[in-house]
């Protein structure tokens, strides 16, 4: 089950972590990135998660962020890491269902603790896989936008509306160093938010780096926030007090950045550049997210990727055509002008 080329590294991990050369039982865990193999192993009667990274990229940032989160009680305990072998062992979380109503309260509290950690490392814009990639000007973004423009996934009218809204958000959204915090950056998947019946744990830290606090907030909110009242409760739990006008506006704009990013990325990934059949109906955004939370969605399927991109697109259209979009742009722009006047 362990790839031949990784067997020696895994044996070394078991010896250094537990003083044994083999496990008592092993079971593949299928959730997660395809190039990261995960196994539930038993050692001395206890379950652990063995992670074997098959990619050749440097695991230093990944493991450092994971350790920092584990030491803060936000991630499972880390028993072993080896950046050269790209192997790690952590506690295995026996997850139970977490009701969305409870996640609405627990998730922002966990994010508040995560964002208070000492700063995670920064990463180059070209490997930013979070929604804030769209806010990072440079060759990587230019290439992505060109590829999307050349694809057949949206009509010309749709593209014009998308990039008009994108330009409006990009023109006012602040690149504020004060809001750059230690971030998980991969919470659009419920699989990365585990509940053991007592505590919530965040797992899969490959994408962790220093990022805008509103990115994690917005992505997680898309899983659990369904109306204005829930949004107020969610932000209250995060900030420790009711969110002010500016915080609500910035949060709303980041949610639209999230919709833009996932609509563009998943339409491209799912269609492989081919035209998308827009005549087929798709579920509402809230219904799709309910299915995701219930574990009923498999985003490794190309057709499902297209559906996921489309539900984000439909939500983006609804939000950016509503009055709150223009109001939020104005509030954030006004704050920027006031700050500029005081400098």
N, C-alpha and C positions, 0 to 999 in steps of 0.2 A: 504493500500500500504506500509506503514511503518511497519516493523516487530513488533509484539506485545511487544517483550522484549526490543525494542528500543524506544517505544512511549513516555515513561516518559523522557528519555534523550533528545529526539527531542523537547518536550514541554519545557523542561528546557532551551534548546538552544534558542528557539524563544523568551522566556521571557527575558533572559539575553541580547540577541542581539538587540531585537526590542521592548520589552515591550508588546508583544502579546502572546497569548497562542495557536493560530492556524494560518495557512496560508490561503490565499484566493484561491489558486489553486496549484496543484501539478502534475508533469509529470515525469515519470521515464526516465532517461538518460541511454541508454543501453551500451554506450561505456565505456571501462575501465576494471579493474580487476573484476572477478566474485564475489569476497568476499568483494568488496567495492560497496555499493549501492549508486547511485547518483540520485538526483532529482532536477529538476528545479521547484522552489517554487516561488510563488508571495506573497509578503508582502507589504502592503500599495502601491500597484500598480507597484512595482519594482521587477524584477526577480533576484533571488539569486540561488546559487548552494549549496544544502545540501548534504553533504557526510556522510554516515553512514558506518563505518568499522565493518564488521562482524567477522573478525579474532580477536584472543585474544592477538596478539603481541602488544608491547608497541608503542604508536604513538608519543612519545616525540620527537624523531629525525625528523620524518616526519613533524610534525606541526611546529617545530622550523625552519627547512629549508624553509618551505612554507612561514612562516611569514617573514623571512629574505629576500626572493625573492620578496614578495609582497611589503615590505617597500622600496625596490630598484626599484619598478615599473616594475618588470619582470614577476610577477604573479598577478592574480586578488586580489583585496583588501580582506583581511581576517576580517570577522566580529565576528567570534566566533570559539573557539577551546576548547575542553575538552578532555584531554588525558585519563582520567579514563573512560568516556563514549565512547571515540573514535568517536566523532562527530565533524564536523566543518561546517561552513557556510562561503562562499565567494561570491563575485560578480559573476554573470553569464555572460559569454562572448557570445554575439550573433555573431557567427563566419561567415565569408564570405570566399569564395575561395581565396587562396593565390597562385598566379602563381609561378611555380618553378623558373622562371627567377628572380623573385623578392625575393623569399626565399633564393636564392643563395647569395644575398647581405645582407638581413636582418638577417638570421640565425647566421652567424659568428659574427655579431655585438652584437647580444643578448648574445651569448656565451661569448664573451669578457667581457661584463658587469657582467655576472653571475660569471665567474671565478675570477673576481676582488673582489668579496664579502669577508668579513671575513670568515675564514675557517669553513666549516660545520663539524659536528662530524664525526669521523671515525667509521667504523663498523667492526665486526669480519669477517675474510675471508669466513667463512662458510655461511654467508648470503649475500655475494656480488653477486648480480644478474646481474652485468654488465660484459662486455667482459673481463675486467681485472681480473676476477675470474681465468682465465687461467694462469695468471702470479703470483698468490699467492700460493706458495708451502705450503702443509700441508695436513692433513687427508681429508678435504672436497674435495680438488682437486683430491687427490688420489682415493677417492671413485667414483667421477664422471668419471674419466678416465677409471677406472676398469669397471664400468657399461657400458661405451661406447664400450670398447674393447670386452666385452662379448656379446654385442647386435649384431644383424644380419643386421644392416643398411648399412654397407659398406663391400665390399669384402676384403680379406686379403691384396691384393695389394693396394687397396685404403687406408686402415688403415695404412699400412707401409709408404705410401707417405704422408698422413696427419701428422703422428707423427714425420716423419723426418723433415718436414717443421716447425712443432711446436717446435721441439728441436732447430732448427737453430735460430728461432726468440727468443725463451726463453733464449738462451745462450747470446744474445747480447743486448736485449731490456733493457734499464736502469730502475731501480726502484729508480727514482730521486725524492727526497723529494721536491725539488724546483718546480717541476711541479705538485705537489699535490694541487688541488684547489677545491673550492666549485662546485660540479657537479650535474647535474640532473640525468644522468645515465639511462634514459628511453625514449630516443628520437628516437628509431628505429620506433616508431609508429607516423605517422603524426597527429594523434588525440591529441597528447600532445603539438602540436605547433599550436596555434590558432591566427587568424588574424581578427580583428574587422573592417577592412577597413582603419585603421589608424596606429595601433600598433600591434606588435606581442607579444603574451603572452605565457608563458610556464605553463603548468598545470600538475596535477598528480605527486606529489612530494614524493610518498612513497619510491622510490628508491634513493632519494638524499643522498649523503654523500661526504666526501672528497675523491677525486679520481684523477687519472692522467688526465691532461687537454686534452690529445690527445684522450681519450676515447669518450667524448662528441663530439669533433671535427670530429672524424672518423665516428661515428654512424650517426650524422646529415648529413655528407657529402654523405653518401650512399643514402640519399634521394634526394639530389639536384645536386650533382656533377657528370657529365657524361663524361668529357674529361679533358685533361691536361690543356687546357686554362681556363676552369671553376675552376679547382683545384687551379691554380695560383691566380685567382680573389678571390676565397673563402678564401684562406690563407692570402692574402693581407688584406682583410677586417678584419680578426681576429687579425693579428699581427700588423696592422697599417702600414705595409711596406712589400715589397716583402719578402717571406720566403726564408731563406738561405738553403744551401745544406743539412745541418743537420736536420733542421725543416721539410723539404720535405721528407727526408728519414725516419725520425721517424714517421711522419704522415702516410706514405705509409705502414710501418710495422704495425702500429696500425690498419690500415684498414684490413690487413690480419688477425690480431688477432680477429677482429670483424667477418670476414667471418668464421674463424675457430669456434668461440664460437657459432654463430647462426646456422651454419651447424650442429654442434654436438648436441646442445640443441634441435633444432626443429626436427631433424631427430628422436631423441629419443622420444620427446614428441608426435610427430605425429604418429609414428609407434608403440608406446608402446612396443618396443623391437622386434617386428615382422620384417621379412625381407621386404625390400623395392624393389618395382618393378622399376628397372632402365630402362626398355624398353620403358616406357611411356615418351613422350617428355614433356619438360617444357619450359616456356618462358625464354627469356634472362633475365639477372639480371636487366638491365635497363628497359625492358618492364614491369617486375614484379613491380619494384619500381614506375613506372609511374602509374600502377593500384593502388598501395597502396596509393599514393599521391591523387589520384582521389576518394579514398574511395570505391574502387571496390573489396577489399580483406578483407575476414573475417578470421582472424587467430585463431578464436576459433574452427574452423573446423579442424579435425585431418588430412584429406587429404591435406588441404591447408598448414598445418604446415609442412608436408613432402615436398611439393613443395617449400616452403620457404627455408627449409634446403637445398634442392637440388640446388636452384639457387645460394645460397651462396657458396655451394661446387664447382659449376662450375666456379664461379667467382674467388674463391681461386685458383683453378687449373690454370686458365689462368694467373693470376697475379704472382703466384710463379714460373711458368715456363718461365716467361719473364725476360729479362736482368735486369730490374729495381730491381727485388727482390734481386739478388746477390749484385748489386751496393749499395742498401740501407743497407743491412747487413754489408757491408764493411765500409760504411760511419759511421754508428752508432758504430761499433766495434772500429774504429780508434779513434773516440772521446773518448770512454771509456779508451783506452790505453793512450791517451795523458793526460787525467785527472789523471790516476793512476801514471803516471811518475812525475807529479807535486806535488803529495801528499808525 
